[in-house]
Amino acid sequence: MCYLTGLSHIDPIGSGLFLGRFLNRDIRSVPDIDLDFPRDVRERLIEEIIRRYGRENAALVAAFPTFRARMAIREIGGALALPPADIERLARLSDGWSSADAVEDEIRRMPGGEDRLGSRRWRALAMLAKEAAGLPRHLSQHSGGMIVSATPLVELVPVVPAAFPGRQVCQWDKDSCADAGFVKIDLLGLGMLSAVEDCLDLIARGHGRAPDLSRIGFDDPAVYAEIQDADTVGVFQIESRAQMQSLLQTRPENLDDLTVQVALIRPGPVSGGAVHPYVRHRRARRHDPSFRPPYDHPLLEPVLEETLGVVVFQEQVLEVAMALAGFSAGEAEDLRRAMSRKRSRQAMLRMWERFLQGARRRDVPDEVTRTVFTKLIGFSNFGFPKAHSAAFAVLAYQSAWLRRHHPAEFLAALINAQPMGFYPPASLVRDAGRRGVRTLRTCIRRSEVACTVEQGAVRLGLGMVRGLGADAATRVVAERQANGHFAGLADLASRTALRPEQVAAMARAGTLDAFGVPERQMLWQAGTLARPRAVPHGAGEQLPLPLDPADAPDLPMPDRIDRVISEYEATGVSTGWHLMTLVRPALPAGTLTSDALKRARHGTQLTVAGMVVARQRPATAGGIVFLLLEDETGPVNVIVRPELYEARRALVRADPLLVVTGRLERRERVVNVLARDIQAARLPARDPIPLERPDDARVRAAAPPAQHFARGRR
């Protein structure tokens, strides 16, 4: 229905989608409706659903965050009146997503941890955190779920007012709502859809018309060449470190390959043992087009042929159960529902006996049955439906096409859509720069609120200036458009009611360079500006008179270190030098850049350094930590073994600039550094007797935030 009405571009028949989940005689519940929209559209849709069906008949679905290590440390530690500084240090050093029953181990890892556990209050923290593990901490709101009912919801389910006026939240989670038979709609705000929409608007502004992404064709060799080379920074769904390393091996050639790729790097296929066999089979098929992948049993060949013998899509679990164990479509759907729920492993184990008996009736050996079912249990961690993957593959290709053919507009749109994706704006700007796209600083005479494209370059928007605020940025642009350019600091402050600290923030960002006054003199003068004053009886603000600010004394010009750090502090982005350019003179001799690493030989002992872009410790990786570093020439992938992570835990978790010594590992086109030692990178000391290192503290505060142990930007 969605395809026929134009809501979806995915042809279910042409794409070979499995329809048994929705069309079977045993169906007992209404399927969920999952819809992805640009972020701004999502809010309007929620309002429309409430308006159309009535506030009494529509509600948001609840979620119940449970106590994990970091939350337990802060909440219980505060209740026990433990020293706030120690509690915060312990919380920052802990794995935020680890279970709260691991708090005792986290305390032991602290300096003096064993002594602390000699205290009754610290032992109480460890004991109470273990008891709180897994308990709900508070009622929260599901990221996009709503339920709709013909009967007023208060007669069916407990509801409470939501934080947003005019909305309510039912006190059941998504699984309970599904069990009760509610119609559930997931309205998800997708950042990439917002970025693509903005990108098309920018293209239309610059070129007179925007391309129709539904008609671009999905077979551009240049686009697939970049995807196969893992040149995908900023591309939807295939930009992460793990996806990039997989792309170098799987080398997708068409939209069907991309559909598999989107679903492949997920916890389900990873823990189900699908990734490495799929990569091997892709490599074999590439070398020999007649290659036939092995199957655990011949009955599975029709089901798993398109994914080369492994389970990648959620629907394949249903098809495997039907083919191997003779499940009906309804029984297979029960298996799928068990997979999609919290603690689904236990639910799936209860179905083992039914699966085993069904496979025996088809003369499947018990050992094969056990192997297949074990893979399905692993897949229960989380997997994509093929329909979901196919839709995401289309968006992934469209974003890759825009990145290839309209790189400036795509970069501006990505920055405007932040926070989202895997990379901070600083990394997006650096990647675009390597592909020839210039980025210009904010400018009081040319910048709009959002980023725009100016003669093929990206002009940063005033909304990026930290400390200015969206309302003030909008006010500045509106005043400039209505009454012309600003003559100077006093004119700017008097016409826009900016506070002195907001003017100073713009000066630090380089926004006011057009006034022709050195930055430090502008900062001095900004401090002498009059503040807007509130008018009595709530009648608004009295604007300051446009009096010239006081003359500044002669002040030294900032050096390169100050300018670069100030730019990161002011906007989170450097349009000139990379942070590693400042650090490089102080690095150990022979430290290689990312570019030089490409030419190093397998097994070479070497040293690399970079700014941390991502820290990841997947549950499926046996305690291994993956770091993605970035220097002025490109990215560096680092593998940190568990013992080194424990030895350098504080550095790995918190320091933004790292020096890594280790061995180069090169497998086909995948290059990693297996770390042997990790140290913090420091700026060159400007003081001949550096008793303190204020520059290092500024860098740590100003460095762009990394993707940190599964906390993303979407």
N, C-alpha and C positions, 0 to 999 in steps of 0.2 A: 504493500500500500504506500509506504513512504517513497519508494522508487517511482511508482506510477503517478503520484501526486507531485513529484519534483522536490520532495524534502530531502531525498538522498540521491547521490550520483552513482550509487553502487547497484548494479543489476544483479539481483540475487540468483537468477538462473545462469547468466553468463559467468558469474563469479563462483558458481558451484557451492553456494551457501547451503548449509544443512537446515532444513525447515522443520524437522521433526520436533524441535523444542517448542514450536508454536502451533503446529498442526498435528496433533495426535489425539487418539480417542481417550487416552488416560489423563489428559490435562485437567488439573484440579485448581489451578490458580491463574490469575490474570498476569501475563508477562509484564515486566517493567518496561517503561518507555524511557530510553536514554537519549537525550538531545544535547548537543554541544552548540553553544552560541558565543559570539563575542561578549566580553564581560559586561559592557554597557547594556546590551540587549537582554541579558539574563535578568537584571534587576527589573526591567520593564515587564518581562514575561511573568515574573512572580507576582507583580502588582496586577497584571491582567488576569491571571488565574484566580486570584483572590476576588477581584471585581466580578468576574464572570460567574463563579460558582458560589461566592459569598464567603465572608470571613468565617462563618460558622461551619462551613463545609470543606474548607481547605486549610491545611496546616503543614508546616515544615516538619521533617522527620528528625528525631533526636539521635544523638550519638553520646556515648558514655566513655570519655577518656579515662583510662585507668592509671594507677600509680606506677610510674617507672622510676628508674634510679634518680635522675636529676630532680624530678618533681618531689619525690619522697625525701630526698636530702634537704631540700629547701623548706618544705612544709613541716616535716617532723622535727628537723633541726631547729627551726624557729620556735616551735612549740616547746622544745626542751631547753630553750634559752642558751644554746651553744653559741660561741663567738661568731658573729656574722661574717667576719673576714675568713675564718676557717671553713665555714659552711659554704661560702661562695667559691673558695678555692677548690674544695672537694667537689662541688657541683660542676665546675668548669672542667675538671680533670676526668670526670666520669663519662661513660658512654651514655648519652642522653636517652637512647632508645633501648638500653639494656634493661633487664628486669630489675625491679626494686629489691629482689632478694639477693642481689649482688653487691649491696651497699657495704657489707662488712669487708668484702675483698677490696672495694674502692678505698675504704679507710686504711687498710693495711698498706696500700700503695703510696699513701701520703708520706711525706717526710715526718718521722716520729709517729707513724701510724700505730705500731704495736704499743707505744706508751699511751696513746689516746684510748685504745681499747681497754686499758687498765682503769679508765674512768667509768663510773656507773652511767653517766649521761651518754657518753659515746657508745657504750654497749647497748644502751636502751635505743639509740638511734638505729643501730644495726638490727636489733631484734624487732622493733616496731616496723621498720621498712620492710623486713621479710614478711611480716604479717599483713602489711598493706599491699604487697605485690599483687597486681591484678584486680584490686578493688576499684570500683568507680570513684573518681575524684569529684566530678560534678556533672550536671546535665549540660550537654553542648548541642550544637546544631549540625546536622549532616551537611556536607559540602554542597549538595544540590538537590537532595531528595524532598519531594512534597507528596502528600496523599490527598485524594479528593474523594468525597463521599456524598451520596444522595441524602443521607441522614445527618443531622447536626452531629459533629464529632464528639461533643461533650456527652452524648448518649452512648458512645461506643468506646472511647479511649480517653484517658486523662490528658488534659491539655493545660498549658501554662502560657501566659503572654510572652512573646519573644522580646528581645532587647530592642528590635526595630519596631516603632509604633505601627499599630494596625495589623500585626502579624501574630500568629500563635504557633507554638511547638507542641506536638504530641509527645507524650513521655514514653514512647516505644521506639526501639531502633528499627532499622530497615528489615531485619529478619522477622521480627515480631509483626511488623506491618504486613509483610508478605504472607505470613502464616494466617493472619486474620482476613486475608483476601482483599485488602485495600487496593485500589488503583494507585500505583506509585509512579511518579514521574521524576526523573533525574534531570534537572536543568543545570548544566555545567557551563561555567564561564571559562572559555578556553582562550588563553592569552595569544596563541598564534593566530586564531581567527581574527582577533582584534588587530594584530600586527599586519596581517594580509590585507584587511580592509583599509587600514591606514596607508599601507604601501600603495594600493591601487589609487587612492585619493591623491597621494603625492605624485604618482606617475601622471595622472590626469592633469594636475596643476602644471607640471613641467613640459608635458608633451602633447597636451590637448585632448588626449583620450587615453583610457586605460585598457589593457588587454583583457579579453574574456577568458578567465582561467579554465572555464569548462571546455574551451575549444583550442587550447594551446597544443594539444597532442601530448602524449606521454611517452615519447620515443626519441627525445633530443639526445644525440650521442654526447654532446658537450656536458649536459647535465649528468648523465650516467657516468661519464669519465670522472667528474669531481666526486660523485658518490663512491665510486669504486676506489678512489684514492683517499677516501675518508676526509675529503676537504669539505666538511659539513658543519662547521661552527655556525650556530644559529639556525640550522635546519631542523624543522619539527621532528621530534622523536628519534632521529638518528645522529644526534650531535654529542651524546655522552661519550665518556672515555671508553666504556665497554662496547658501545655500538660502533665507535670508530675502529676499534681493534677487530671487531667482527667483520665490518665492511671490507677491510683489507683482505680478508680471507674468502668471504662469500661472494663478493663482487656482483651485486645485483645488476641485472641486465634489462629488466622490464618491471611493470607494475605488479605482476604476480610475485616476482622475487622480493620486491619491496614489502608486499603484504606479509610474507613470511618473516622478513627481517625485522619488521616492527614488533611482531609477536615473539620473536626468538629470544631477545635479551630481556626476559622477565623472570621473576623468581620461580614460577612453575616449570618452564622448560629447563632452566638451569638446574634446579634440584631434581627434576625428573630425568636428568642425564641426556637431554636432547641436543645440547649445543655442540659439543665436540663431534658426535657422530654426524650431525647435519653438515658441519664444516668439512669433515673428511669426505662425505658423500658428494658435496658440491665440488670439491677439488677433483675427485675422481670423475664426475660427470663432465667437468670442464676439459679434462684431458682425454676422456673417452665418452663421446655422446651416447654410446650404446650401454654404458654402465648401468647395472640394475642393483639398487641398494639391497642389503639383507633385511629380512623381516623376522621378528620373533616367532611368527607363525604365518603360514600362507594365507589364513583367513584375514590377516590384517593388510595384505597388499592393496586391495581396492580402497581401503580407508586412508592409508598413510602414503600412498604413492606420490601425491603432490608435495609432501614434505620429506621425501627421501627416506622413509622408514621410521621417522620419529614423531612423537606427539608434540605439536607446536600450538595448535588452536584448541580452545576450550571445547568446541563441538566435537573434536576428534575423540575426546574422552567418551562422549555419548556413542559415537560410531564404533569405537573399539569395544565398548560394553555390549553393544548389539551384535557385532560381528563375532566376537570371541565367546561371549557368555550367553548369547541368546536373549539379552534383555529386551523388553519392549521399549518403545519410545518413552513411555511414562516412567518406567523403572530407570532408564538411562537419565531422564531428567531429574529424578530423585538423587541420582549420583552427582549430577552437575550442581544441584542446589546444596548438597552436602559439601562440595568443593568450595563453594562461594562464601561459606560462612566462617566466622571465627571458630577456632578449635575444630575446624573441619576434618582434621586428621582422625579424631575419635569417631566422628560421624561416618567417615568412609570405612574405617576398620569394622564397623558394625555391618557393613554391606559385603564384607569379604566372603562370608559363607555362601551368600546367594550367588556371588560371582564365581566362586570355586565350583559349586554344583552345576551351574549353567555351562561352564567350560568343560566339565567332565562329560556332560551329555553330548558335547560336540567332539569328544575324543581328544581334547587338548591335554597334554601332559601337565601334571600338577606343577612341575618346576617352571614350565613356560608360563602357566597361569600366575604363579607367584611373582615371576619376573615382571610381567606386564602390569599386574596390579600394584606392585611396588612403585613402578614408574608413575602410575596414575596418582598414587598417594603423594609422591613428590610433586606432581603437577598441581596438587591442591593448594600449594602455597600461594599461587596467583598466576593466572593465565588469561590471555586475551581471547575473546570470540573472534572468529574469522571476519565477521561483518564489521566488528570494531577495527580490526587491523586493516581491512580493505579501505575503510573510510579514512583512517589515519595515514595510510600509504599514499592516498590521493593528495592529502594536505602536505605530506612530507615532500612529494614530488613538486607540488606547486610552490612551496617555499624554496626548494632547491632551484627551481626555474627562475623565480624572482631574484634570488641571490646571484645567480649567474648572469642574468640579462639586465637587471636593474639594481646593481649592488648598492648604490648610494641611497636610493629610496628604501630599499630593504633594511639597511642599517638604521636609518632614521626611524623607521617604523618599529624595529626591534627595541630601540632605546625608549621610544615613546610608550611601548607596551610593558616596560619593566614595572614590578618584578615578575620575571618569568624565565623559563628555560634553565640551561645548565651553566651559563657563563654570565659574569657581571658585565656591565657596559664597557668597562675598561678593556676587557678581553675582546669584546665584539669590535670595538674601535681599532684595536691593534691588529686583529685578523683582517678587517676590511682594509687597513692601511697596507698590509702585505699584498693585497690584491689591487692596489692603486687608488683606493678611495680616501681622499683627504677629509679630515675632520677639523672644523673651525671652532674656535672658542666662542663662548657667548658674547654678544655685542649689544650694547644699549640701543644702537641705531638699526640693527638688522635682525636680531633674534626675535622670534615669536615665543609663545609660551612653550610649545612643543618643538622638537627638532624638525628642521625643514631641509630641503635640498636647494643649494645655491650654486649655480654654474657647475654642476657635477660634484660638488663637495657637500658634506653634511654640516649644517650650522646647528650647534647645540642650542637648545631652548632655555629660556629663563627659568623654566620649571625645574631644571637640574641644579640650580644654585642652592646649595644647602644653607638654610637659615633665612631664605627669602620667603618661601611659602607659595602655594599655588594661587591663593587669592591675591597676594601682592604682585606676583608675576603677571596675572591677568590684568590687574589694575594698571600696571606700567605700560603694557602693550596697548591697552585700550586708550590711555591718555596720549600716548605717542601717535596713534593713528588718528585721534580726534583733533589734536592741537599741535602736532609737529614735534620735531626732535627736541631733546632736552639740551639746554645750553651749558649745564654744569651741575655740580653736586647740589648746590642750593636750589636751583630750578627743579631738579629731579625730586628732591625731598619735599618742596613746597607744593608741587603739582600732584604728587602721588601719596602723600601722607606716610611715606616710609619712615620707619624708625632708624636712628643712626646705625644700629647694629645690622639692619638689613642693607643699608647702603654700604657698610663695610664688607658684608658678605659678597656683594656684587663686585666690589673693588678687588677682593682677594681672588675671585674667579676670573678676573680679566675683563669683566663685562663693561667696565667703565674706561677701558684703555682709549676709547675714541675721544675722551675729553682732553687727552694729551698731557695728563699730569702723572708723574711717577706713582707707582702703586703705594709705596710707603707714605708718601705725602698725602695721597687720597685717604689712606687709613687714618692718618693724623687728623685731617680735616673732617672726616666723617664723625669723629668723636666730638667735634665742636658744634655740630649741627643742632638746631633746636628740635625738640620733640613735639609731635602733635599733642595738643591738650584736649582733654574731654570737656565738652561744653556742659554747664550745669543743667540738671533736670533731664539728662539723657537725650539731648538734642544733637548728638553726634560729636565730631571732633573739629577743633579749630586748627586749620593748617598753619604751619609756621611761615613767616615772611621769607621771601627769597633773598635773604641776606647772604653776602659772600662769607664763606667760612674763614676762620682765622688762618693766617699764613703758617705753613709748617716750617720747622727748622730744616737745615740741610741734613738729610738722612742718607746712610749708605744704601747703595743699590743692592737688592737681594742677589745672591749668587745662584748658580744653577740648581744646587740642592734645595735651597729655599723655594725657588720658583716651581720646581717639579712637585715637591711635597705640598706646597700651597694649592696647586692645581688639583691634586688628588683630594686634599681636604675640602676644597670648595665645591667640586662637582663629582668626585669619584672617578674622574676620567682625566688622563693626560693627553693632550693633543700633540705634545712634542716628545720629550724623552720618556722612556720606560723607566720604572723604578730600578730595574736591574742595571740600567746604564749607569746609575749613580753608584751602585754597589760593586760593579765589576772591578774597579781598581783595587778594592780591598779583598778580593777573592783569592784563594790559593792559586799559585802559579799553575798554569796548564788547565784550568777549569774550562771545559768545553761549552760552547753554545749549543742550542738545539739544532741549528743548521749544521754545525760541525759533527754533531752526533750521528747524523745520517750517513756520514762517510766512515765512521769508526767500524772496526771489525768485531765480529762476534767473540765474546770472551774477554775483551779488553777491559783492564782495570782503569777506571777513570773517575773524574769528578765533574759534577754538573751543579748548577744552582738556578733558582728561579723563585718567582712569586707563586704562592699556593693558590690554585684555581679551584681545586676540588680535593676533598678527603673522603674516602669511601671505605667502609668495612662491611661488605655484604655478609649476611648470615650464612650464605652458601660457600664462603671462601675460607672457612677454617681458621678465622682469626687474622688472616692476611689483610693489610691495609694497602689501598691503592691511592697514590698521590698523583695529581696532575699539576705539574709546575709549568710556568710560562716565563721565558726570558724575552729579550728584545727581538729574537729571531723566530720564535715559535714555541710549541709545547714540548714537554718532556714527561714521559710516563715513568713512574717509579713504583716498584713493588717493595713493600716493607714487611718482612717476616714478623711473626708474633713476638719473638724474643727481643728483637730490636725495637718494636713498637713499645713494649713494656719498659725497656731501658730508656727510651727517648720520648716517653708518652707526652710530657708537657710540651716539648718542642713540636712534635707532630700535630698535636691537637690545637695549639694556639699560635705558633709563630708564623707570620705571613711570608717570611723570606727564609729559604732553607738552602744549605749546601749539602749535597748528597755525594758520598763516595761509594762506589760499588762496581759491579761487573755488568757489561753490556750483554744483553740477550737479544739475539736477532733470529726470529723464526719466520721464514718467508719474508713478508713485508712488515711484520709487526716488530717494533723495537721497544724494549723496556730496559730500565736500569734496575738491577736487583741490588738494593741498598745494603751496604755493609756498615755504614756509619752516617749519622745525620747531625749536622750542627746548624746553628742559627747564622744567617748572613747578616753582616753589619755594614753600615755606611763607613766610609773613610772618616777618621777623626779630624775635625777641623781645628780642634784645640791641641797644641803641642803636648799638653799634659791633661789628657781627657779623664778628669776625675768623675765626670758624669757624662752620659751619652743622650742628651735631649733629642738629637736627631732620630735616634733609633726608636725612642718612645713615640715621636710624631709619626714615623713611618708605620709602626704597628697600629696606631690609631687610624691612620689615613688609608692604609692598604684596602683595596676592594674586598668585600666579604667573599669568602670561598664557599662553594657547595660543601656543606659540613655534615658528614656522617648522616646522609639521607634527608637533611633539611634543605629542601630545594627552594626555588624562587617562583614557582607557579602560583 
